[in-house]
Amino acid sequence: MPRVKAALVGAVVVVGLGVAVGAGAARAALSAAQDLRQAQAGLSAVRDREVDPDAARSELRRAHALVGSADEALGSWPVDVVAAVPVLGRSLDAERAVTDTADEVLTGALVLTDGLGSIRASAGGVDLAALAAVRQQLGGPAERGRSALDRLRGTSTRLTPPQVGREVTAASAALGPAVDTLERAQAGLGLAEGLLGGAGPRTLMVALQNNAELRGAGGYVSTFGTGRLQDGRLRLDPLRDVIAVADEPERARRVPAPPEFVEDYGPLSADTTIFRSWNMSPHVPDSALVGARVTGALLGTTPDVVVLVDVPALGALAELGGAAVVLPDGSQVSAEELTDALLVDAYARAGDDNDRQIERRAQLRQAAGTVVTRLLGGDLPAAEVLRTLTRLAEGRHVAVWSARPQEQEVLVDLGVAGSVEAPSGGDLLHVSTNNIGGNKLDVYAERQVSVDVRLSAGRADVTQRLSLRNAAPAGLVPYVAGTQAPGTMVDRVELSLPRSASGVTVSVDGAPRPERPSVGASRARLALRTSTSRGATTVVEVRYALELDTEVYRLRLLPQPLATEATVGISVRPADGLTGPSLVERPEPFDSVREVEVRLPR
């Protein structure tokens, strides 16, 4: 009997200790969860750009402290004991993996904000040693964050409450892109060192695209500049008018170009030293390659870095300086007014007078020169410049190309190369127009793009539509309205589709057209000619099927850079008779790259 009593007492003590330990672990886990929720709320505001840069930096530090508190709570004695118990410890293992990953993500974010915050772009150039230091400091959090994320994704949630499994999946989905961003930022800093001449001098061309006369990559290149990058410093030669260097059509020379480019745009002399149309391909890597070779043929030096910038980007970059832009006639315009001043007002003032058109082109060069001067000599925070350039690249208003394959791969991965390709196994929407009417009417175009998708098991049936309205006013001068068909928009419309699209059909204003896509290395290209008179609307519709070998439908939507953004509407739903997730969005400004994922119905 005494032995039995002793055993019962021992059991009570063990159970009591277990309850105490479990309660302690539960309190610690609850405290950690509360800290994580507070951190998430603050970070959501940073992610959604609801706070200014200084407030964002403070919020990152606060979130980092909260995550550190959560990590400490989950490393305390009661949690260690429970975590060592099979099954019981799985929930705590998962929460630990979440806090470890979040801690490294926030550590890396602070390295970036603090490190880049101290670097400035000035007349003395960019301090490449400081950039390299930030890149090296970022390496640890990026590597440890990837390791923690792999541990999180490998955490077993079997025999745990259902909510634990859902939270682990949600945390992995949220933290995965953040870890990817740290790795991309590290690669991007290394790329910047190379492009800025850290490993030897680079030759540069900056091409200014005029959105009043569209090209696939942006707009007619009327102004460009060449220069040299070395040790973080840029020496840019005076900007030039293409007319001053381009060959006359009868003396034009062809340059080597990718086969797809030759097939699509060779008949339009885009691969020649006429210069004016080398950026007809919306796939900027091809356009920039041809542009570099055309420049080399005309000037004797082939640039190995090409930067494309359009007029709206000029306005956004001018805002970094904060002051008005002074035009050659002495007038001043704000950065916000620059697009209208250069693409609408200047044409109206110049009319058909040749001297005034020369003056208008000089205005464009001077505005571009003012922006470049501000960027080079304005003592601007590198982080602010980087944020602006990133936003512009998301709308494809700025794109960068490198002749070096490894650098080009990083540019594509960072989303600043202006490439046009579908996600692996997924769908693609990109509509571009090339103005082939010899006018400047594109600033008056109103574009609406939409995509309607019906999902079934292993298949997507897709309809893409472009609605193009000619809202040009009456009374425009012939230089703007055109002389061949005054007031009429004549376009080469190009739709980029996934390579695996099948059963492709196209119609214009409801009438079937015979055109069919050409399949290339990164996309299928479907091109057709359209004509839209003043006040009229042209509707292009393409239908196709896409076989899917995953459980998720993925769609990438890429805008064409325009003076006035198009709108885009999205509808992804299960096919008739099926049930499953859906995504329906009313038309909104199409001002950045979008990635959409919807699970297929079962």
N, C-alpha and C positions, 0 to 999 in steps of 0.2 A: 504493500500500500504506500509506504513512503516513497518508493521509486515512482509509482504512478503519479503521486502528487507532485513530485519533482518534475516529472515529464510534463504534466499539465502546466505547472508554473513556467517551465522553460518555453513551452509552446505559446503561452500567453505573452511572455516577454518578446519572443521572436515576432509574433503577430503584431504586438504593440510597436516594436521597432519598425516593422515593415510598414505599418500604417503611418507612423511618424515620418519615415523616409519618403514614402509615397506622397504624403501631404506636402512635405517640404519640396519635393521635386515638382509637384503640381503647381505650388505657389511660384517656384522659380520659372517654370515653363510659362505660366500665365503672365508673370511680370515681363518675361522676354517677349511674349507675343504682343503685349501692349506697347512695349518699346518699338517693336518692328512696325506696328500699325501707325504709330506716330511718325516714324521715319518715312514710311511709305506715303503718308499724306503730304508731308513736306516735299518729298521728291516728285510727287505728281505735279505740284505747282511748278517746280523747276522744269520738268519735262514738257509741260504745256506752255512754257514761257510766260507764266503769269507774274513773274518777278523779274526785277532788273538784275544785271550781272552781279553787283555787290550783294544783293539780297540772296541771290542764288548761291553764292559762295558761302554765306552765313548759314543758309539752309543745309548745304552739303555738310558743313562742320557739325551742325546740330544732329543731322541724321547719322553721321559717323559716330558721334558720341552715344546716341541711342542704340545703335547696332552694337557698339562696344559693350554697353551695359547689358544688352541681351546676351551677348556672347559670354560675358562674365557670369551672368546668372546661370546659363546652361553649362558652365564649367565648374559649378560649385559642388560641394560634397554630396548632397542628396541626389543630385542629378547623375553624378558619376556612378553612384550605386545602382540606381534604377536602370541607367543606360546599359549596365553590364548584364542585366537580366534578359535572357532571350525573349523575344516577342514584346515584353513590356517596354524594352528600350528602343523599339523601332521608331515610335513617334518622336522621341527625344533625339534620336539620331538624325531624323529628317529635319527637325527644327535647327539642330546644330549645323547641319550642312547648309541650310538656308542662311543662317547668320554668318557663317564663314564666307560664303560666296558674296553676300551683301557687303560684308566688311571689306573684302578685297576690291569690289567694284567701287565703293565709296573712297577707299584709299587711293585708287587710281584716278578717280574723278578729281580729288583734291590735288593730286600731283599735277594734273593737267591745268586746273583753274589757277592754282598758285604759281606753277612754273611758267605757263604762257602769260599770266597776268603781269609778270615782271619783264617780259620781252616786248620791245617796241619796234615797229617798222618806221625807220627814219631815213634822213638823207645819208646817214652813214651805213645804211643797209640793215640786214637782220643778223643778229649775233648767232652764228651757227653753232658755236660752242655751247651756248645756253640751250639751243634746241636739242643738241645731242645729249646734254645733261638731263633734260626732261625725258627724252626717249629712254635713256638708261634707267632712270628712276621708275619709269612706268613698267619696265620689264618684269619686276618682281610681282606687283599686284596682278598684272595680266596673266602671268604663269600660274600663280597660286589661285587666282580666280577661276581659271580653266580647270585646275585640279579639283577645287571644291565643287564646281558645277558638275563635273563628271561623277563625283561622289554623291551629289544630290540626285542626279538622274539614275544612279545605280542603287539608291536606297530602296529596300523592299518595304512596301506598304501592305503586304499580305497580313491578315490577322490584326490589322489596326482599324480604328473607326473609319468609316467611309470618308469623313471630312478630311482626315489626314491625307488620304490619297489625292483628294481634289486639291488640297492646299499645296501638296508637293508638285503636282502637275502645273498649277497656276504659278508657283514660285519659279519653277524651271522655265516656263514660258516667258516670265517677266525678266529673269536674271540672265537668260541665255543671250538675248540681244545686247545686254549691257556688257557682258564679258566679250562678245564679238566686237563691240565698239572699242573697248580697251585695246584689243589686239589690232584693230584697224587704225586706231590713233597712233599706236607705236609704229606700225608700218608707214602711216602717213607722215610722221615726223622724219623717218628715215628718207622717205621720198622727197620731202621738202628740202632736206639737206642736199640731195643729189640735184634736184631741179635748180636750186639756187647756186649751183657751182661749187659745192663743198668738196667734190672729188675731181675738180677740173672744170675749165670754162665750158659754158653752154651757149649755143646760139639760139636766139629767140625771135619768133614773129608773133605780134599781137594784131589780130584782125578785128576790126570794128564792123559789126553786122547791122545793116539798116532794115528794120522790120517793116518799113513801108513797101518794100519790094521783097517778098519772102523767098527764101531758099530753104531747102529741107533742114539744114542745120541751124537756120536762124534767119538771116537776111542778106541781101546784096552787100558784098564787101566793097565799100567805096574808099575806105581809109585803112591804112595799116602802118605798122612800124616794126622795125627790126632792131635787135640789140644784142647785148652780151651779158651773161650772168656769171659771176665769179666771186667766190668767198662771201656769198650773201649779198653782194652788191649788184645792182642792175644799171647798166649804161644803155639807155634807150636813145636811138637816133631820132631826129625830127620825124614826125608822122608824115606819111606821103599819101597823095591821091593816086588811086590805081591807074587813072588815065595817064599819069606821067610816066608809068613804067610798062604798061601792058602793050603787047603787040597788036597791030591792026589785024583784023580778021584774015586778010589775004597773006599775012606773013606769020600767022600763028603756028606754033610748034606743039606737037603732042608730047606729053610726058608719060612715063610708065605709071599705070594705075591698076588697082585690083580688078580682076575679070568682071565681077558684078558691077563695079562702077562704070567700066567701059561699056558693058551691055546696056545699062540703064541710062547713063548720062553722056556717053561718048557722042551719040547723035546730036546732042545739044552743045557740043564743044566744051563740056565742063572740064575735060582733061587736057586743055590747051593753055597756051600763054596769053590768051585773051584775058584771063585772070578773073573775069567777073562772075563765073559760075562754078568755081571749084568746090563750093560747099553745098552742092545740090543734094548730096546724100544725107539723110537724117542720121545715119550711122557715122558720127563725128570722126571716129578713128580712120575711116576711109577718106572722108573729106579732107581731114587735116593732113593726111599723108600726101594726097594729091596737091594740096595747097603748098606744102613744104617744097615739093618737087617743082611746082610752077615758079615759086619764089626763087629757088635755086637756079632755074633755067634763065630767069630774067635778071637776077642780080649777081649771080656767080657764087653765092654762098647759100647752102641749103640749111635752114634752121632745123635743130633737133628737138626743139620745144615749140609748140604752137598753142596759143591761147585765143579762144574765140569769145568775144564780148559783144553783147547787143546794146541798143540804146537804153532800154529799161535798166539794164545792169549799170550803165554809166550813171544814171540818176541815183541808183541805190548806193553806188560807191562814192558819188559826190557828197551824199549825206554824211559820210564819215568825217568830212572836213567841216561840215556845219555851215559854210558860207555860201553865198550865191555864186553862180557861174557867170562870168562876164563874157559876152559874145563879142566878135570883132566890131560890131556896130556900136559898142558901148553899152548895150542893153544888158540888164541883169535878170537872171531867172533863178528861181529856187531849184534845188535838186528835184523836188517833187514835180515841178513844171517842165523839167528838161525834156521829157519824152514828147509832150505836145509841142514844145517850142521847136524841136528839131524835126519832127515827123509830120507836123500839120502846119504850124504857123510859118515856118521858114519857106515851105513850098508855096504857100499862098502869097507871101511877100515877093518871092522871086519871079513867079509867073513863068513866062516863056523867054524872058530876057536872059541871054547867055551869060552876060556879065554878072547878073544877080544869082544865077545858078552857081557860078564859080564862087561867089561870095557865100552862098548857102553851104557849099561843100567845105569852105574854109571855116565856117561856124562849127561844123561837125568835127573837123580836125582840132579846132581850138578847144571845144568842150572836152574832147577825149584827152587832149594834152593837159588841160586843167586837172582832170581827175587823176591822171597818171602822176602829175607833179605832187598832188596832195598825198597820194599813196606813198610816194618815194620820200617826200620831204616833210610830211605832216606830223611826224613823231606820234604815230597812232599806236594804240595798244594792239599787239599781235592777235590777242584773243578776239578783240572786236572785229578786226579785219577778217579773221578766220570764220567767225560766225556769219558775217555778211556774205562772204564768198560761198560758204556752205549752203546758205539759204538760196542764193542765186543759182548754184549748181543743181539744187533740187528742182528748180523750175527750168533747168537747161539754158538759162540765160548766160551762163559762163561754162566753158568746157576746156579741158586741157588735154593735150596729146604729147606723148614722148616717143622719140624714135627708138628708145631702148626698150626691148621687150619686157624685161623685169619691171621697169618703172610703169610701163603701160598696163601690165597686169594689176598693179596696185591701184592705179588710177581707175580702172574698171571696177575693182572691188570696192573702192571708196565712193563710187557713184558720181565721179566728176569727169569721166571720160566722154560722156555723151553717147555711150554705146546704145544700140537698139537690139536687144535679144530677150527671148522669153526665159523665165525661170526654168530650171531643170524639170522636164515633164509637165510644164505648165502652159498657160495661155498668155497672150500678149495683145495689148491695144496701143497702137501709136498711129496717128493720122498726121501726115504732113502735106503741105502744099508748096509747090514751086510756081512762082508767078512767071508765066510765059507769055503774058499779054503786053509787055513793054509799057507798063504803067506803074503808078505808086499808090494803088488803091487799097492795099492790104490793111492799112491802118483803119479802114472803114468796114472791114469784114466782121460779121458777128457769127461766131462758131459755137455750135452745140454738138457735143459728142456724147453718145450713150452706148451702153453695152447691156444686152439682155441675154442671160444664160439660164438654160434649163438642164438640171443635173439628174442623171440616173446612174445606176451601178456601172462604173467603169466608162462613163461617157458624159460629155458636155456638148450640148447643141447651142451654138453661139450666134447672135445677131449683133453686129456693130453698125452704128449709124453716124454719119456726119451730116449736119444741117448747116449750110453755108449761106448766109444772107448778105446781100450787097446793100449796105446802108450808106453808100457814098452819096453826098448831096449833089444837087445840080449846080452848075456854074463853076466847076473845077477847071483850072487851066489845063490845056492839052498835055503839058509835061506830066501832070498828075493823072488826068483822066485817060491818057493814052491817045494815040492817033489812029491805030488800026481799027479798033472797035471802042470808041470813046465811052467811058463810064462802065464798060463791061469787064468783069473779072474773068480772065482766062487762066486756068490753073492746070498744072499736072498734079493731080491728087494721088498720093501714095499711102496705102494702108500696109502696115507691117503686121504680119500674122505669124503664129508659131509654125515651125517647119513641118510639123506633123498634121496641120489642118487638112481635112479631106472634104470632098464634095463641095468645094468653094464655088459660090455663085455671087454675082454682083449685079446691082441695078442702080439706075440713076433716075430719080423722080418716078419710080415705079416701073420703068421700062428695063427689061433685061439687057445686059451688055455682054459682049463676047469675051472680054478680057479674063485671063486666068493668071494665077500667081506664078512667079519664078522663084524657085527654092534655092537659097544660098547657104552660106556657112552658118549664119546666126539667125536667119529669119526667112520667111517667105515674103516677097514683095509683089503687091498688086497695085498697078498704076493705070490711071485713065485720065483722059482730058475732059475738063468740064468748062462750061461757059455760063456765067451768071450775070444777067443784065441788072442795071440799077433798079433797086426796089424788089428784085426777085430773090427767091430762095432755091438753092439746089440741094437735094437730099441724095446722098450716096449710102447704099445699104449693102452690106456683105454678110453672107451666111455660110457657116461651115460647121463641121463636127470635129470633135477632138476626143480621141481615145485616151483614157487615163488608166495608169497602172498603180495608182496610189489611192488612199482613202480620202484624200483632200484635193479639192480643186484650187489651183493657184493662178492668180491673174496679176500681171504687172501692167500698170497704166503709165505711159510716158507722154508728157505734154510736148507740143511744139512751142518753142519760145516765141511769143507774140507781143505786140505793143499793148493790146487789150486781150487779157486772158480769155480762153474759151471756157465753157462750162462742161462738166461731165456728170452724167447720171449713171448709176450702177444698179442693176437688178440681177441677183443670183438666187434662184429658187429651185426647189425640187420639180421635176417634170410632173405633168398632170397625173393624178392618181397616187403619187408618192408623198411621203412625209419626211421631213428632215430640216436641218438648219437652213436659214436663208439670210440674205443681206440685201436690203433695198435702201438706196440713198437718193434723195432728190437732187436735181442738178445743183452743183456748187462750183465755184471757181476751180479751174483745172490748172493750178499754179505750182504743182509739185508732183514728183514721182509717187505713185501709190502701189502698195502691195496688198492684195486681197487673198484671204484663205477661207474656204467654206468646206466643211466636211460633206462627203457625198451621202445621199440617203441610203439606208440599208434595205 
